[in-house]
Amino acid sequence: MTSSLALVARLEGETWRAGTLAATKIRGWVGDLTAAPSMLVAPCGDGHDGPASATAACFVEARPESLPPITFAYERHGSGEPLVLLHGIGSHRQAWDPIVPLLVAEHTVITVDLPGFGDSPDLPRDLSRDLPTMVTELGAMFTALGLDLPHVAGHSLGGLIALRLAQAGLARSVTALAPAGFWTEAERRYAFAVLTAARNLARLPSWMVVRLATTPIGRAALTGTLYGRPDRCPPGEVVTSLAILRQSVAFNATLRAGRASDLFVGDIPGVPVTIAWGSADRVLFARQAARAAATIPGAHMVWLPGCGHVPMNDAPELVADVILEATRSSGLVEAHTPELLPEGAPSPLRQITRFPAAGVERDNKWFGWPARG
């Protein structure tokens, strides 16, 4: 945190000169950063409460048996087999915006705000914030939306939830991008410290965040631990994502719930599972993929070369390809070209250019496993 603030101080003079006009423009893109998330509601085309404008959310009330009802904010786009997208901690459904247009030709895509994030209200105080409860509530949301065994893709926290939905028999297929829960205790503490530091940066004065977001080096200071290519992220998206991170009322409670030792145990028989991991993930290190592969031996493992913890921003086309191939019965997933790999990446990874969807080749050296004779 101290080093990040020092970098902010060094950048202040540069961003002040370059930022006044750009700051005005960005504020126009994202609105007042201190405002609460929009709750404008009008009838949705699917018969549920929905947005009064293109930027507002639809809302649906999930009513599971023996649990209080909770409200989910969501958006629905496209047509075809349903595909539900679940975001990570401190994020919101718009994290998937870079790839949704690449999915809607084949799927009805439903992006969801998890409770206490984005536009979704938080859980009732007397409701346990654990994975079985969340799985039950999401299952009730599927029923309320008329989703019959949807495909599910999730990122980080959302990836862990997607895997648990598959274990409960509530998903047709699962794509998990850097799913949480496959860490050691030391790795968990590190990841939580990085996420907490990112949220502290999001609490910088709004004018400073806006001005920093106008320069590539400023975007790197703000989001370099989350994105593999922060310089490629549009300034407006940086400002919006940090505002959402700051406003996430469930952030601390979700971190506390994440200390449990049994976040994921057992296999997922009978459900196609794809696990994809960014080779430049600085939050959940790529070596955690080895544990995921050992826990779910039937999962297809796919590397996202050069991607950080939020690959939807770093390589939207690649992530969309991985999700689409995971929802199909056969085919090949094209990997990005080797020049996108970070310097020092293991050479076997550089040599892999295609991943068969029916059984991705595991690279023993990259996983840290001994080579087989």
C-alpha positions in Angstrom: 0.0 0.0 0.0 2.8 2.4 0.9 4.6 1.9 -2.4 1.4 2.3 -4.3 0.7 5.6 -2.6 4.2 6.8 -3.2 3.8 6.0 -6.9 0.5 8.0 -6.8 2.4 11.0 -5.4 5.0 10.8 -8.1 2.4 10.7 -10.8 0.3 13.6 -9.5 2.1 16.3 -11.3 2.0 14.5 -14.6 -1.7 13.6 -14.3 -2.7 17.0 -13.2 -1.4 18.5 -16.5 -2.9 15.8 -18.7 -6.0 15.0 -16.7 -8.4 18.0 -16.4 -10.1 17.6 -19.8 -10.0 13.8 -19.7 -11.4 13.8 -16.2 -14.4 15.7 -17.3 -14.9 13.3 -20.2 -14.6 10.2 -17.9 -17.0 11.6 -15.4 -19.5 11.9 -18.2 -18.9 8.2 -19.0 -19.3 6.8 -15.5 -21.4 9.4 -13.7 -20.9 10.5 -10.1 -18.5 8.0 -8.5 -20.1 8.5 -5.1 -23.6 7.6 -6.3 -25.2 4.3 -5.3 -25.8 1.7 -8.0 -28.9 2.3 -10.2 -32.1 0.7 -9.1 -34.4 2.0 -11.9 -37.0 -0.7 -12.7 -39.5 -1.3 -15.5 -41.0 -4.4 -17.0 -38.5 -6.8 -18.7 -39.1 -8.5 -21.9 -38.9 -11.8 -20.1 -41.7 -10.9 -17.8 -39.5 -10.1 -14.8 -38.7 -6.7 -13.3 -36.2 -5.0 -15.6 -34.4 -1.9 -16.6 -35.8 1.5 -17.3 -32.7 2.2 -19.4 -30.0 0.3 -21.2 -27.6 0.7 -18.3 -29.9 -0.4 -15.4 -30.5 -3.9 -14.2 -33.3 -6.4 -14.3 -34.3 -7.8 -10.9 -35.6 -11.2 -9.9 -36.5 -12.6 -6.4 -35.3 -16.1 -5.6 -37.5 -18.0 -3.2 -35.7 -21.2 -2.1 -37.4 -23.6 0.4 -36.6 -23.0 4.0 -34.6 -19.9 3.3 -35.6 -16.2 3.1 -36.0 -14.8 -0.4 -33.2 -12.6 -1.9 -33.1 -10.4 -4.9 -30.6 -10.7 -7.7 -29.8 -8.1 -10.3 -29.1 -9.5 -13.8 -29.1 -8.8 -17.5 -30.2 -11.1 -20.3 -28.9 -11.0 -23.9 -28.9 -13.2 -27.0 -30.7 -16.4 -27.7 -29.9 -20.1 -27.4 -29.0 -22.4 -24.5 -28.8 -20.4 -21.3 -25.3 -19.4 -20.1 -25.0 -17.8 -16.7 -21.9 -15.7 -15.9 -20.8 -15.1 -12.3 -18.2 -12.4 -11.4 -15.5 -12.4 -8.7 -15.3 -10.6 -5.4 -15.6 -6.8 -5.5 -16.8 -6.9 -9.0 -20.2 -6.8 -10.9 -22.0 -8.3 -13.8 -20.5 -5.7 -16.2 -17.1 -7.4 -15.8 -18.3 -9.7 -18.5 -19.2 -6.9 -21.0 -16.1 -7.4 -23.1 -17.1 -11.0 -24.0 -20.9 -10.9 -23.9 -21.2 -9.7 -27.5 -19.0 -12.7 -28.5 -21.4 -15.2 -26.8 -24.9 -14.0 -27.7 -25.0 -15.6 -31.2 -25.0 -19.1 -29.5 -26.4 -18.5 -26.1 -29.0 -16.6 -24.0 -26.4 -14.9 -21.7 -27.4 -14.0 -18.2 -25.0 -11.9 -16.3 -25.6 -11.8 -12.5 -24.7 -9.5 -9.6 -23.9 -11.7 -6.6 -25.5 -10.5 -3.3 -23.9 -7.4 -1.9 -22.1 -6.6 -5.2 -23.1 -4.4 -8.1 -26.9 -3.7 -8.1 -27.9 -6.8 -5.9 -28.9 -6.1 -2.3 -26.8 -7.9 0.3 -28.0 -11.1 2.0 -30.2 -10.7 5.1 -28.2 -10.5 8.3 -29.5 -13.7 9.6 -28.6 -15.7 6.5 -25.4 -17.6 6.5 -22.8 -16.5 3.9 -21.6 -19.9 2.9 -21.3 -21.8 -0.4 -24.2 -24.2 0.2 -26.5 -21.3 0.9 -25.3 -19.4 -2.2 -25.8 -22.5 -4.3 -29.3 -23.0 -3.0 -30.2 -19.3 -3.6 -28.8 -19.4 -7.2 -30.7 -22.6 -7.9 -33.9 -20.8 -6.9 -32.9 -17.9 -9.1 -32.5 -20.3 -12.0 -36.0 -21.6 -11.4 -37.4 -18.0 -11.1 -35.9 -17.1 -14.5 -37.0 -20.3 -16.1 -33.5 -21.6 -16.7 -33.4 -25.4 -17.1 -29.9 -26.6 -16.3 -27.9 -23.7 -17.7 -24.2 -23.6 -18.6 -22.3 -21.6 -16.0 -19.1 -19.7 -16.3 -17.5 -17.9 -13.4 -14.4 -15.9 -12.5 -12.5 -16.3 -9.2 -15.2 -16.4 -6.5 -17.7 -16.9 -9.3 -15.6 -19.8 -10.6 -15.7 -21.5 -7.2 -19.5 -21.0 -7.0 -19.9 -22.4 -10.6 -18.0 -25.6 -9.6 -20.2 -26.0 -6.5 -23.3 -25.5 -8.7 -22.1 -28.4 -10.9 -21.5 -30.5 -7.8 -25.2 -29.9 -6.9 -26.4 -30.9 -10.3 -27.5 -27.4 -11.2 -25.2 -26.8 -14.2 -25.1 -28.3 -17.7 -21.4 -27.4 -18.0 -18.9 -25.3 -16.1 -16.1 -23.0 -17.2 -14.1 -21.7 -14.2 -11.6 -18.9 -14.7 -9.0 -18.9 -12.0 -11.4 -20.3 -9.4 -10.9 -19.5 -5.8 -10.4 -22.1 -3.1 -7.4 -24.1 -4.4 -4.9 -22.2 -2.4 -2.6 -23.0 0.5 -3.1 -21.0 3.7 -0.2 -18.8 2.8 -1.5 -18.2 -0.7 -5.0 -17.4 0.7 -3.5 -14.8 3.0 -1.5 -13.3 0.2 -4.5 -13.2 -2.2 -6.7 -11.5 0.5 -4.0 -9.0 1.2 -3.7 -8.1 -2.5 -7.5 -7.7 -2.8 -7.7 -5.6 0.3 -4.9 -3.4 -1.0 -6.7 -3.0 -4.3 -9.9 -1.9 -2.4 -7.8 0.6 -0.3 -6.6 2.1 -3.6 -10.2 2.3 -4.8 -10.8 4.5 -1.7 -8.4 7.2 -3.0 -10.2 10.5 -3.7 -12.3 10.3 -6.9 -10.5 13.1 -8.6 -7.2 11.3 -8.1 -8.5 8.0 -9.4 -10.0 9.7 -12.5 -6.7 11.5 -13.3 -4.6 8.4 -12.8 -6.8 6.5 -15.1 -6.0 8.8 -18.0 -2.4 7.5 -18.3 -1.1 4.0 -18.9 1.3 4.2 -16.0 -1.5 5.4 -13.8 -3.8 2.5 -14.8 -0.9 0.2 -14.0 -0.6 1.7 -10.5 -4.3 1.3 -9.9 -5.0 -2.2 -11.5 -1.6 -3.8 -12.2 -2.1 -6.6 -9.7 -5.5 -7.5 -11.3 -4.9 -7.2 -15.1 -2.1 -8.6 -17.1 -2.4 -5.7 -19.5 -3.7 -2.7 -17.5 -2.6 -0.3 -20.2 -5.1 -1.8 -22.5 -8.1 -1.2 -20.2 -10.1 1.9 -21.2 -9.9 4.7 -18.5 -13.7 4.7 -18.0 -13.6 1.0 -17.2 -10.8 1.4 -14.7 -12.7 4.2 -12.9 -16.0 2.2 -12.9 -14.4 -1.0 -11.7 -12.7 0.8 -8.8 -15.9 2.5 -7.9 -17.7 -0.8 -7.8 -15.0 -2.3 -5.7 -15.2 0.5 -3.2 -19.0 0.2 -3.0 -19.1 -3.6 -2.6 -20.9 -3.9 0.8 -20.3 -7.7 0.9 -16.5 -7.5 0.4 -15.3 -7.9 4.0 -17.9 -10.6 4.9 -17.0 -12.5 1.7 -13.4 -12.5 2.7 -14.3 -13.8 6.1 -16.3 -16.6 4.6 -13.4 -17.4 2.3 -11.3 -18.5 5.3 -13.2 -21.9 5.4 -11.0 -24.9 4.8 -13.6 -26.8 2.8 -14.5 -24.4 0.0 -14.2 -27.2 -2.5 -13.8 -30.9 -1.9 -14.6 -33.9 -4.1 -15.0 -34.4 -7.8 -17.6 -33.3 -10.3 -18.6 -36.5 -12.1 -20.9 -36.3 -15.1 -20.6 -32.6 -15.8 -18.1 -31.2 -18.4 -15.7 -28.9 -16.5 -13.1 -26.5 -18.1 -10.7 -24.7 -15.8 -8.8 -21.8 -17.4 -6.0 -19.9 -15.8 -4.0 -16.8 -16.7 -0.2 -17.4 -16.9 0.4 -13.9 -15.4 -2.2 -14.1 -12.6 -0.7 -12.1 -9.7 -3.6 -12.8 -7.3 -4.2 -16.6 -7.6 -0.9 -18.0 -8.8 -1.1 -20.3 -11.8 0.4 -23.2 -9.8 -3.0 -23.5 -8.0 -4.3 -24.9 -11.3 -2.4 -28.1 -10.5 -4.4 -28.6 -7.3 -7.6 -27.9 -9.2 -6.6 -30.6 -11.8 -5.8 -33.1 -9.1 -9.1 -32.4 -7.3 -11.2 -32.6 -10.5 -9.2 -35.1 -12.7 -11.7 -35.0 -15.5 -11.5 -31.2 -16.0 -10.1 -29.8 -19.2 -7.2 -27.4 -18.3 -6.6 -24.4 -20.6 -3.9 -21.7 -20.2 -4.6 -18.1 -21.0 -1.2 -16.8 -22.1 -0.2 -13.4 -20.8 -3.5 -12.9 -18.9 -3.7 -11.7 -15.4 -6.4 -12.4 -12.8 -9.2 -10.8 -14.8 -8.7 -12.4 -18.3 -12.0 -11.0 -19.6 -10.2 -7.6 -19.9 -6.9 -9.0 -21.1 -8.1 -11.4 -23.8 -11.8 -11.2 -24.4 -11.7 -13.2 -27.6 -9.7 -16.0 -26.1 -11.9 -16.2 -23.0 -15.1 -16.2 -25.2 -13.6 -19.0 -27.3 -12.8 -21.1 -24.2 -16.4 -20.7 -22.9 -18.0 -21.5 -26.2 -15.9 -24.6 -26.7 -16.7 -25.7 -23.2 -20.4 -25.5 -24.0 -20.0 -27.5 -27.1 -19.6 -31.3 -27.4 -16.5 -31.2 -29.5 -14.0 -28.9 -31.2 -10.7 -27.1 -30.6 -9.8 -24.1 -28.6 -7.3 -21.8 -30.2 -4.7 -20.4 -27.8 -3.2 -16.9 -28.3 0.1 -16.7 -30.2 3.4 -17.2 -28.2 4.4 -13.6 -28.4 1.6 -12.8 -25.8 3.3 -15.0 -23.2 5.3 -13.1 -20.5 9.0 -13.2 -20.5 10.3 -16.2 -18.6 7.2 -18.4 -19.2 8.1 -22.1 -19.2 9.0 -23.2 -22.7 6.5 -26.1 -22.9 3.7 -23.5 -22.6 5.2 -21.6 -25.5 5.0 -24.7 -27.7 1.3 -25.4 -27.1 -0.8 -23.7 -29.7 -4.0 -25.8 -29.7 -6.0 -27.4 -26.9 -8.4 -30.3 -27.8 -11.7 -29.6 -26.1 -12.2 -33.3 -25.5 -9.1 -33.6 -23.3 -6.6 -30.7 -22.9 -3.0 -31.8 -22.8 -1.5 -31.2 -19.4 2.0 -29.8 -19.4 3.9 -31.6 -16.5 6.7 -29.1 -16.3 4.3 -26.1 -16.2 2.3 -27.8 -13.4 5.4 -28.7 -11.5 4.7 -32.4 -11.9 7.5 -34.9 -12.7 7.6 -36.0 -16.3 6.2 -39.4 -17.0 8.3 -42.1 -18.6 
